[in-house]
Amino acid sequence: MPLNYSKWDNLEVSDDSDIEGHPNVDKKSLIRWKQRDIHEKREVRKHKIAHLEAQIACNNVLLPRIKEIADTLAKKESPTAYWTNLIQQLDKQPSKDCPPGNDPTKKEQTYDGMLLSLLQRVSQDSLEKVKGLGISVQSEKQARIEQELEAEMRNHVKQLSGAIQEDQKELVKEVAEQKKKITSEDIHEGFDSKYVPPKAEPPPVPHEKITKPTSSKGKAQVTEFEVLNTKSVEAAAASDPEDDDDDSGLPQMTPALVEFSKLALGDYEKSFKFIQDHRDVYVPGASDALLVAAFEAQSEGKSKYAKQCVHQSLLLQYCEKLGKNGVGMFFKKMITGDPRATKVFVEDVENTYDHLVDRVRISKEEQAQDNAGREQIQLVPENPDVKISFNVPDGPPPENLVLEGPGTEDLDIEHVRKALQYRWDVFEAFPQDLKEALKTDKLDQVNKVLANMEVDEAELVVSKLDDAGILNFAEGGIRDETAGEAE
């Protein structure tokens, strides 16, 4: 079978074997001249093709506008008035539309500027033609001008149409000539394959270690955490009893999980897109972190956010239970509105949230019972007629401190300033809940905060309140009424 080499016929290479010059002329110079000639002709052809394409595009924009003007001149009762108004409009309010590469700030390079130049030239030519006819009657002269305007515009339409056709023929010819030879510019990538390594799996959510401190009296303080799926927890504990000493702790919410937990209930499309864009949401421990966040939110009275966390946690759990392609399978059913799947999921969300509400209520009751039986520090007046109040500072002492009133003559203003500054520093160092309770100036609110503190911490707080002058007693002294002493 003979080989076919015709595909190489159009290949243009730099070969000096067919160059035959004068023996007195250096052959290397002839080769360089020929190469330069080839490249120069190729570059000239490229510029000519680009010029023809731009000229055809520009004329295709102008041609319909010139046709419209010619047709309007034939229809108008007063063509001269229309012509004058059109010229004034193009001159005073031109559009900035222009061919690509032109400067829109220069009127002559815009489409309106080109059309204005044509109309002005047609006006001048028409007036000269009518003037050469020697018509003396004004009405006949005006009618003749209108006829010349229309005829000139028709003539330009014909000329421009012919120019476009000639340019198109020339463009086809130049493009064909350009494609006769294969050059380096025609080289392009065909099939290409590159290995892109897959993204690494995101790490699981971090866990907060749970410390088990002991009290000063040697009593161990054990923190018990409530879980929703008690059966699975019991089974896990039974299967590996050595895990009792594991301090892995509770899963924490990551910034992506916090954003994921705020998505609206039932908005499965947004949840699906969020999981696709944030791979660190669909990791081990994410659903547990959302349940912990739901428990904390419900404990703080944020029921709406707690239910959102439960909803998003169950989304992840269902996807995990459906296997490798669980995410796509689950959201396909939910987004398309599968009635059975939707009903099962919504009921599960409601039941899980109701169970969460019950566990939060029971946890608060147990905590209240524990608080009622433990040692506390409470502020109690020595005499029922004595009222305890709190002098809460509004801020640090002003720079221009002025002492007024009887008994202030012998006071040192710097000592007063230091005392006021100390009172403010002590108040600012208190926890936020204690500061809010002090601002209410109600004894029961302050005692509630003190009841949640350890005895040593509460005693230090009361001591600072007394030293800073925030705590006011009619008689000095603080009595510690604890459950132990009451017994």
TORTI-723259 format. One record per residue (C-alpha): residue in one letter; x, y, z. Coordinates in steps of 0.05 Angstrom, whole numbers, plus 5000, padded with zeros to 4 digits. Example, Ala and Ser with C-alpha at 12.3 -4.5 7.8 and 13.67 -1.06 7.14 Angstrom:
! residues 2
A524649105156
S527349795143
***
This chain:
! residues 487
M500050005000
P503250664979
L504151205032
N500351855025
Y504552475041
S499452985017
K498053235087
W504953555087
D503853955023
N501554575060
L507354565110
E511755175103
V518655065134
S525155455133
D529255035084
D535155295046
S535954714998
D531855034943
I535055724947
E539555864889
G542656554886
H548256914851
P555156644867
N557457334888
V551857394940
D552557065008
K547756465012
K546356585086
S544057295070
L539457035017
I536356545067
R535257105118
W532157555064
K527357005043
Q525356855114
R524257595127
D520157655064
I515757075084
H514557365154
E513258065127
K508157825077
R504757395130
E504357995177
V501658455123
R496257935107
K494257885180
H493458645185
K489558665120
I484758115144
A483758485210
H482459145173
L477458825126
E473658495183
A473359155221
Q471159535159
I465659035142
A463059055214
C462959815214
N459459865147
N454259355168
V452359825225
L452060445181
L448460145121
P441560025154
R441760735184
I443161045116
K437460625085
E432760865139
I434561595126
A433361505051
D426661165063
T424561715112
L426262265062
A421561935012
K415861895062
K416262565098
E411963155077
S417563625096
P424163255082
T428263885091
A425963995163
Y427263255180
W434163315148
T435963945188
N433563655254
L437363015242
I443863385229
Q442863815291
Q441563205334
L447762835310
D451863465321
K449263675389
Q447463005421
P451762465389
S451961765416
K458661485441
D457660815406
C463660675363
P467260085329
P471959675373
G478660015382
N476060725368
D476061285419
P468861445440
T470962135464
K472662345393
K466262475355
E469162325286
Q470861605309
T463661445331
Y458061185287
D454161835295
G460362235276
M461361835212
L453961915194
L454262665208
S460262745162
L456462375107
L450162805115
Q454163445113
R457663225050
V451063025018
S448063705036
Q453864075005
D453663654941
S446163734933
L446364484942
E451864554890
K448064134840
V441664544849
K445565184846
G448564974779
L441564874749
G439865624757
I432865534785
S430066194809
V423365994839
Q424465844913
S419165294917
E421964924856
K428965014884
Q426864714952
A423464124918
R429564004876
I434064004937
E429663484971
Q429963044909
E437563104907
L438162924981
E434162294971
A437862114907
E444662224940
M442761785000
R440261234953
N446761274915
H450861204980
V446660605000
K448360284934
Q455760464939
L456360215011
S452859554995
G457659444937
A463659624981
I461459115033
Q460858564980
E467658734952
D470858725021
Q467658055036
K470457754972
E477258034987
L476857765058
V475157065034
K481057094986
E485957325039
V483656805089
A484356255037
E491356495021
Q493056505094
K490755785103
K494755515044
K500855425088
I501455115157
T505355575202
S507455565275
E501255985292
D496855395272
I499854945325
H495154805382
E494454305437
G490353685422
F488753185475
D492253325540
S491952935605
K494353175672
Y493952825739
V490553245792
P491252915860
P484752895900
K483853365958
A485753096026
E480052896071
P478453436122
P480053266194
P474453096243
V471653636288
P475953806348
H474153556418
E474453946482
K477753556538
I473553486601
T477453576666
K475053276730
P477253746786
T476553576859
S473854046912
S477954316969
K474553817016
G476753226973
K469953086941
A470452906867
Q466153326821
V463352886765
T460153226704
E454752816670
F452952976598
E446252816569
V445952466500
L440052356453
N441551646428
T442251296495
K441850596466
S447950696421
V451851006478
E450350426524
A452349926470
A458850286458
A460450306532
A458849566540
S463249366480
D469449746506
P469449846581
E476550116580
D474050746545
D471250996611
D477851346625
D478151656556
D478452416560
S476852556487
G471353036510
L465553366474
P465953546400
Q466554286386
M463154716335
T467554956278
P466255616242
A463455226182
L458754826227
V456355466261
E454555756192
F451355096172
S447155076235
K443955746218
L440755506153
A433155506153
L429154886168
G427054506105
D431654896059
Y434854266031
E437754595969
K441955086010
S444154536058
F446254095999
K450154655966
F453454836032
I455854116042
Q458554105971
D462354755982
H464754596053
R467453896059
D469454006132
V462053986150
Y461153266131
V466352956177
P466252486237
G463552826299
A459953396262
S452953136278
D454853036352
A457553746355
L450954016328
L447053616381
V451453906437
A450354596409
A442754466407
F442954246481
E446754876501
A442155336460
Q435855026490
S438855106559
E439755846544
G432655916519
K434455956445
S429255456422
K429255656348
Y436755576341
A436554926381
K431554626332
Q435754856273
C441854496303
V437753856312
H435153906240
Q442153986211
S445053436256
L439852946231
L441253146159
L448452916169
Q446452286206
Y441652066150
C446952196097
E452051776137
K447051196146
L445551166070
G452750966054
K458051226006
N453251615961
G448751796019
V449152546010
G446752545938
M441552005951
F438552346012
F438153055983
K435352795917
K429352515955
M428453125998
I429253645943
T424453275897
G419453245954
D418952485963
P412852446011
R415151836049
A422252066059
T420052766079
K414952506129
V419952046163
F425252586168
V420653136193
E417652676246
D424652476268
V426653206276
E420453356318
N421352746362
T428752876373
Y427453606390
D421953426439
H426552936473
L431953476476
V427053956509
D425353436562
R432553276576
V434254026584
R428454106633
I430553496674
S437753736673
K435754416701
E431554096755
E437253646776
Q442054236776
A437254636819
Q436854056869
D444454016870
N445054756882
A439954726938
G444054216976
R450954516968
E454555047009
Q453155756987
I454856477005
Q448856937011
L448157657032
V443357717091
P442158347134
E443858277208
N437458647224
P430858587186
D430459347187
V437059417152
K437059457076
I442859237033
S444259666972
F449759726920
N453560336898
V454960156826
P459760646792
D457860936725
G465060976702
P471961196723
P472761866760
P472762476714
E479162866702
N476163506733
L473663206798
V469963706843
L467863566916
E461563916938
G457163887000
P458263927075
G464063527103
T468163527040
E472764107060
D477863667095
L477963107042
D483963016998
I481563016926
E487062536904
H485062036957
V477862086934
R480061996862
K484061366880
A478161086918
L473361206860
Q478260906811
Y479160296855
R471660206859
W471160236783
D476859746773
V473759246821
F466959306787
E469959206717
A473658586740
F467258226760
P463857726713
Q458458006667
D452657656701
L454857946769
K455458646740
E448458606710
A445758366777
L449158936814
K446259456766
T439159226784
D440659406858
K436558806879
L439258346933
D435757716907
Q438957806838
V445857866868
N444657256913
K442756846853
V449456986821
L453156846886
A449456176893
N452455926828
M459556086851
E464255656893
V464755856966
D471856126960
E470156526898
A463856816928
E467457016993
L472757376952
V467357746912
V463657966975
S470258197005
K471858616944
L464758906944
D465759127016
D472859397006
A470959806944
G464960116978
I459959806929
L456559406985
N452659827034
F450559557103
A447359967158
E451959577205
G458659277187
G459658527180
I457757957135
R454457327158
D455756667121
E449456257124
T451055587092
A447254947088
G452454607131
E451855107187
A444255097182
E444554357198
***
